Amino acid sequence: MSVATVPSPGQIVQSLNDLRRASQEALDKAQALEELAEKEGKRNLTVEEQAEWDSYWEEYERCETEADRIEEADQRNARALALQEGRARIQNRPNAIQVIGRAPLVRHSAHMFDMTMADPRRGFNHMGEFALKVMEAYNPSMGVPDHRLLKIQAAASGMNTGMGSQGGYLIPPEFSTQIWDGLNAMPDNLMQYCDVYPVTGSSLTFPANAETSRVTGSRYGGIRAYWLAEAAQMTQSMPTFRQMKLEPHKLGVLVYATDELMSNATALDTYIRRAAGEEIMWLVNDAIISGSGTGQPLGILNSTCTITVTKEGSQTADTFQLENVNKMYGRMHARARTGARWFINQDVEPALEGLNAVVGTGGLPVYIASPTGFPNVAEPPQNRLKGRPVQPIEYCKTIGDRGDVIFANLGFYAMGIRGGINEAMSIHLRFDYDEVAFRFLFSVDGQPWLQQPLTPAYSALTLSPFVTLEAR
């Protein structure tokens, strides 16, 4: 009786390579026939060409079917070997069968009909399921890694968390989209009001006019018009320009998940997306308001174009009053008022509730907190101050500090974002704590368009799209 010969791993790889190469060649030949017909007046294939095309397609299907059969058989054998090894390890038998399990083979050439790679979730239902499979991949008793993980291994030089065999697997792209959508959907996300640009390289440079004054001869950095007498010679003028550069800075988030949390895939999915998205949002928003400009965006409060209105001489500490509102509104450039918003710390709200303009007995409310135009606790707030929206955010300073109230049009704040959120996960980083680490990276930069406040043509008071109040 003859004994079936089991092919070696090298023979299997060679067979697969030959089959994949043959299937690719068949596709190339079929495509060449179509391109020839397209080139020659977009004609149909001739009878002979159609028969030839059909033969190439049959060859392609034959090779792919055979390759799939070999791969499936190899994966079954690998799982069987891993199962034997796991059973021997668990029972800890001294004379256990000594076998070395090997992972199923991964295709070395692209397969155009690989539906797993076409799926933005890479075949996983949600991030929780993906995380569980990564954890199982590092547990020898669980057998070979899930075949979906083998198809999304990242290439890198040296040790890295993007490579399955070196510490991690890339999170499928749709989970990245879920986090990014969650970030944009949050109501206090300041980026939604900014002038945002994608950055594909290391930086993005804008040419901008060097205008600092609206006085004649300074508008648009030096463009000037003249009233002309009959037959008078025109006087030349020219603008001056400056450059503004956005260089996205890297922002990183590291999230740990315990083994207990990993056992609940749905909870893990919700937890990680919320935690990572909110932390990234918080730091970016805080930088828009208070960023130093060194290794992070330049914030409004640290920009040289922001106007700080002086407090009233008799104003007591930790207060905000009507005179402050009027002066801040008066320093907002008229062209920037449409789209401007009042950003406040929440502890400023009680002071706003008491703002009344002295018009007749009792005055009129300046701060409107209801759609009817009058304070009404039964209606949802639609806060308005001088007709512009009031938005409480936690990135403003406490009442009495500079930055507790900011009147700003963020359309005059430029932001550069490189790509989306980049994620990876690793089970090795916190192995001794029985935790899995999720890493999120985001690159962003920002700064106001103006370098300094504008001087009006007929006033000494400078104007800006960013106005705040000095400390009280």
Stockholm file with secondary structure:
# STOCKHOLM 1.0

chainA/1-472         MSVATVPSPGQIVQSLNDLRRASQEALDKAQALEELAEKEGKRNLTVEEQAEWDSYWEEYERCETEADRIEEADQRNARALALQEGRARIQNRPNAIQVIGRAPLVRHSAHMFDMTMADPRRGFNHMGEFALKVMEAYNPSMGVPDHRLLKIQAAASGMNTGMGSQGGYLIPPEFSTQIWDGLNAMPDNLMQYCDVYPVTGSSLTFPANAETSRVTGSRYGGIRAYWLAEAAQMTQSMPTFRQMKLEPHKLGVLVYATDELMSNATALDTYIRRAAGEEIMWLVNDAIISGSGTGQPLGILNSTCTITVTKEGSQTADTFQLENVNKMYGRMHARARTGARWFINQDVEPALEGLNAVVGTGGLPVYIASPTGFPNVAEPPQNRLKGRPVQPIEYCKTIGDRGDVIFANLGFYAMGIRGGINEAMSIHLRFDYDEVAFRFLFSVDGQPWLQQPLTPAYSALTLSPFVTLEAR
#=GR chainA/1-472 SS CCCCCCCCHHHHHHHHHHHHHHHHHHHHHHHHHHHHHHHTTSCCCCHHHHHHHHHHHHHHHHHHHHHHHHHHHHHHHHHHHHHHHHHHHHHTCTTCCCCCCCCCCCCSSCCTTCHHHHSTTTTCSSHHHHHHHHHHHTCGGGCSCCHHHHTSCCCCSSSCTTSGGGTCEECCHHHHHHHHHHHHHSTTCGGGGSEEEECCSSCEEEEEECCCBCSTTTGGGTCCCCCCCTTCCCCCCCCCEEEEEECCEEEEEEEEEEHHHHTCHHHHHHHHHHHHHHHHHHHHHHHHHHCBSSSSCBCGGGCTTCEEECCCTTCCTTCCCHHHHHHHHHHBCHHHHTTCEEEECGGGHHHHHTCEECCSTTCEESEECSTTSSCCTTSCCCCEETTEEEEECTTSCCTTSTTSEEEECGGGEEEEEEEEEEEEEESSTTGGGTEEEEEEEEEEEEEESCSSCBBCTTCSSCBBSEEEECCC
#=GC SS_cons         CCCCCCCCHHHHHHHHHHHHHHHHHHHHHHHHHHHHHHHTTSCCCCHHHHHHHHHHHHHHHHHHHHHHHHHHHHHHHHHHHHHHHHHHHHHTCTTCCCCCCCCCCCCSSCCTTCHHHHSTTTTCSSHHHHHHHHHHHTCGGGCSCCHHHHTSCCCCSSSCTTSGGGTCEECCHHHHHHHHHHHHHSTTCGGGGSEEEECCSSCEEEEEECCCBCSTTTGGGTCCCCCCCTTCCCCCCCCCEEEEEECCEEEEEEEEEEHHHHTCHHHHHHHHHHHHHHHHHHHHHHHHHHCBSSSSCBCGGGCTTCEEECCCTTCCTTCCCHHHHHHHHHHBCHHHHTTCEEEECGGGHHHHHTCEECCSTTCEESEECSTTSSCCTTSCCCCEETTEEEEECTTSCCTTSTTSEEEECGGGEEEEEEEEEEEEEESSTTGGGTEEEEEEEEEEEEEESCSSCBBCTTCSSCBBSEEEECCC
//
